[in-house]
Amino acid sequence: MNKENQEITFKQSLKHTSIVVAIIMFLRLIKKLIFKFQETKEFIHELLSSKAPFLYGMIVVCTVIIAWVLISLLCASLYYFYKKIKVRVIKN
């Protein structure tokens, strides 16, 4: 089956963009760990030496997850509409 002739769905575009966004976020984390190690080390030290490290850790994790979901939804919507418009232009 040819991928270009296949009908694009929002679920497919959400799946593809969420994977891409997760990879980009992971690569940015690796870049920050390598090139800005001192800043990351200070952040972790502040996190662990706080009065409620579990609470602050959960806030950081929830913030990352919410950002990932929102960016994925935004990019998936843009990608879906772009593909729909592209298919209509090609058909006409």
Rosetta silent file (secondary structure, phi, psi, omega in degrees, C-alpha in Angstrom):
SEQUENCE: MNKENQEITFKQSLKHTSIVVAIIMFLRLIKKLIFKFQETKEFIHELLSSKAPFLYGMIVVCTVIIAWVLISLLCASLYYFYKKIKVRVIKN
SCORE:     score description
SCORE:     0.000 S_00000001
   1 L     0.000  133.684 -179.103    0.000    0.000    0.000 S_00000001
   2 L   -79.331  130.825 -177.445    1.347    3.399   -0.968 S_00000001
   3 L   -66.991  -33.661 -177.438    1.725    5.780    1.970 S_00000001
   4 L   -71.634  -28.170  178.731    0.876    8.864   -0.073 S_00000001
   5 L   -84.483  -12.132 -178.818   -2.456    7.398   -1.210 S_00000001
   6 L   -73.236  137.580  179.819   -3.371    6.407    2.329 S_00000001
   7 L   -71.120  131.198  179.838   -5.939    8.645    4.047 S_00000001
   8 L   -84.913  136.029  176.065   -4.466   10.649    6.924 S_00000001
   9 L  -117.101  160.238  179.247   -6.317   10.581   10.237 S_00000001
  10 H   -64.898  -34.520  179.440   -5.912   12.812   13.249 S_00000001
  11 H   -63.106  -42.754  177.879   -4.971    9.794   15.357 S_00000001
  12 H   -64.217  -44.900 -178.795   -2.083    8.964   12.991 S_00000001
  13 H   -66.635  -35.632  176.651   -0.858   12.540   12.917 S_00000001
  14 H   -65.534  -41.702  179.016   -1.058   12.751   16.729 S_00000001
  15 H   -62.995  -47.271 -178.486    0.924    9.524   17.065 S_00000001
  16 H   -65.503  -45.027 -177.287    3.633   10.657   14.656 S_00000001
  17 H   -71.624  -32.510  178.348    4.005   14.152   16.090 S_00000001
  18 H   -67.300  -35.398  176.096    4.014   12.965   19.708 S_00000001
  19 H   -66.716  -43.652  179.686    6.900   10.634   18.894 S_00000001
  20 H   -63.704  -44.520  179.846    8.772   13.443   17.140 S_00000001
  21 H   -64.297  -39.944  178.102    8.160   15.876   20.014 S_00000001
  22 H   -63.679  -40.738  178.325    9.298   13.286   22.573 S_00000001
  23 H   -64.851  -43.368  179.348   12.502   12.689   20.592 S_00000001
  24 H   -62.984  -43.859  178.800   13.171   16.432   20.325 S_00000001
  25 H   -63.639  -39.265  178.801   12.591   16.932   24.057 S_00000001
  26 H   -65.801  -42.783  178.883   14.895   13.990   24.852 S_00000001
  27 H   -65.050  -37.447  176.514   17.629   15.340   22.567 S_00000001
  28 H   -66.106  -36.369  176.454   17.367   18.784   24.186 S_00000001
  29 H   -64.217  -45.131  178.145   17.712   17.123   27.600 S_00000001
  30 H   -61.414  -42.558  178.801   20.833   15.269   26.473 S_00000001
  31 H   -61.102  -43.051 -179.903   22.246   18.520   25.033 S_00000001
  32 H   -66.960  -37.993  178.392   21.594   20.326   28.316 S_00000001
  33 H   -66.004  -34.430 -177.668   23.213   17.508   30.303 S_00000001
  34 H   -81.749  -50.193 -170.898   26.318   17.600   28.120 S_00000001
  35 H   -92.474  -22.495  178.650   26.823   21.300   27.479 S_00000001
  36 L  -124.644   52.989 -174.374   25.229   22.876   30.559 S_00000001
  37 H   -64.968  -38.894 -177.971   26.160   20.289   33.153 S_00000001
  38 H   -63.877  -42.421  178.908   26.836   22.792   35.947 S_00000001
  39 H   -63.739  -42.017  178.733   23.384   24.362   35.562 S_00000001
  40 H   -66.254  -40.550  178.730   21.750   20.926   35.585 S_00000001
  41 H   -62.553  -41.700  178.011   23.815   19.875   38.606 S_00000001
  42 H   -64.864  -40.351  178.779   22.716   22.993   40.518 S_00000001
  43 H   -62.185  -45.361  179.973   19.064   22.335   39.626 S_00000001
  44 H   -65.440  -39.399  178.139   19.264   18.742   40.871 S_00000001
  45 H   -63.422  -43.910  177.351   21.033   19.859   44.051 S_00000001
  46 H   -63.335  -38.971  179.680   18.338   22.467   44.732 S_00000001
  47 H   -64.171  -45.621 -176.915   15.653   19.885   44.040 S_00000001
  48 H   -75.833  -27.438 -178.898   17.123   17.304   46.413 S_00000001
  49 L   -91.183    3.818  178.729   17.979   19.769   49.182 S_00000001
  50 L   -76.154  171.716 -177.703   14.505   21.310   49.276 S_00000001
  51 L   -72.896  -29.430 -179.432   12.001   20.594   52.044 S_00000001
  52 L  -132.558   76.447 -175.714    9.742   18.529   49.786 S_00000001
  53 H   -64.989  -33.561  178.970   11.853   16.977   47.006 S_00000001
  54 H   -64.714  -42.739  179.592    9.147   14.508   45.986 S_00000001
  55 H   -62.934  -47.348  179.912    6.609   17.306   45.508 S_00000001
  56 H   -65.821  -37.529  176.534    9.012   19.434   43.472 S_00000001
  57 H   -63.071  -42.216  178.400   10.068   16.398   41.447 S_00000001
  58 H   -66.556  -35.376  176.871    6.458   15.579   40.657 S_00000001
  59 H   -63.945  -42.441  178.402    5.837   19.189   39.629 S_00000001
  60 H   -63.953  -45.696 -179.579    8.780   19.015   37.215 S_00000001
  61 H   -63.720  -44.572  179.224    7.605   15.671   35.788 S_00000001
  62 H   -64.301  -37.511  177.621    4.005   16.884   35.418 S_00000001
  63 H   -63.289  -43.025  178.908    5.187   20.080   33.737 S_00000001
  64 H   -64.174  -43.534 -179.294    7.207   18.081   31.215 S_00000001
  65 H   -65.644  -44.280  179.524    4.287   15.732   30.512 S_00000001
  66 H   -64.157  -41.572  177.635    1.790   18.579   30.114 S_00000001
  67 H   -62.874  -41.634  179.010    4.171   20.463   27.825 S_00000001
  68 H   -61.611  -45.113 -179.280    4.682   17.294   25.756 S_00000001
  69 H   -65.590  -46.114 -178.419    0.937   16.715   25.401 S_00000001
  70 H   -65.583  -43.310  178.387    0.137   20.327   24.509 S_00000001
  71 H   -65.566  -38.961  178.124    2.959   20.635   21.981 S_00000001
  72 H   -63.347  -43.283  178.823    1.977   17.271   20.472 S_00000001
  73 H   -64.286  -42.886  178.939   -1.648   18.343   20.110 S_00000001
  74 H   -63.606  -48.511 -179.284   -0.694   21.651   18.522 S_00000001
  75 H   -66.872  -37.121  178.452    1.775   20.088   16.103 S_00000001
  76 H   -64.290  -40.590  177.933   -0.616   17.224   15.292 S_00000001
  77 H   -62.814  -46.141  179.214   -3.368   19.695   14.420 S_00000001
  78 H   -63.113  -43.799  179.735   -1.057   21.682   12.172 S_00000001
  79 H   -63.966  -43.260 -179.739    0.306   18.518   10.524 S_00000001
  80 H   -62.009  -47.420 -179.778   -3.199   17.091   10.002 S_00000001
  81 H   -67.740  -35.954  176.351   -4.534   20.265    8.380 S_00000001
  82 H   -61.565  -46.113  179.719   -1.396   20.596    6.251 S_00000001
  83 H   -65.564  -39.961  178.659   -1.802   17.033    4.949 S_00000001
  84 H   -62.713  -44.746  179.641   -5.531   17.531    4.316 S_00000001
  85 H   -66.040  -39.798 -179.895   -4.897   20.716    2.341 S_00000001
  86 H   -63.682  -41.570  178.384   -2.053   19.067    0.451 S_00000001
  87 H   -64.204  -41.635  179.204   -4.270   16.119   -0.531 S_00000001
  88 H   -65.815  -38.635  179.555   -7.026   18.464   -1.735 S_00000001
  89 H   -67.320  -40.164  179.261   -4.599   20.518   -3.790 S_00000001
  90 H   -67.054  -39.675  179.791   -3.131   17.391   -5.384 S_00000001
  91 H   -66.279  -34.810 -179.082   -6.610   16.017   -6.202 S_00000001
  92 L   -86.395    0.000    0.000   -7.636   19.276   -7.875 S_00000001
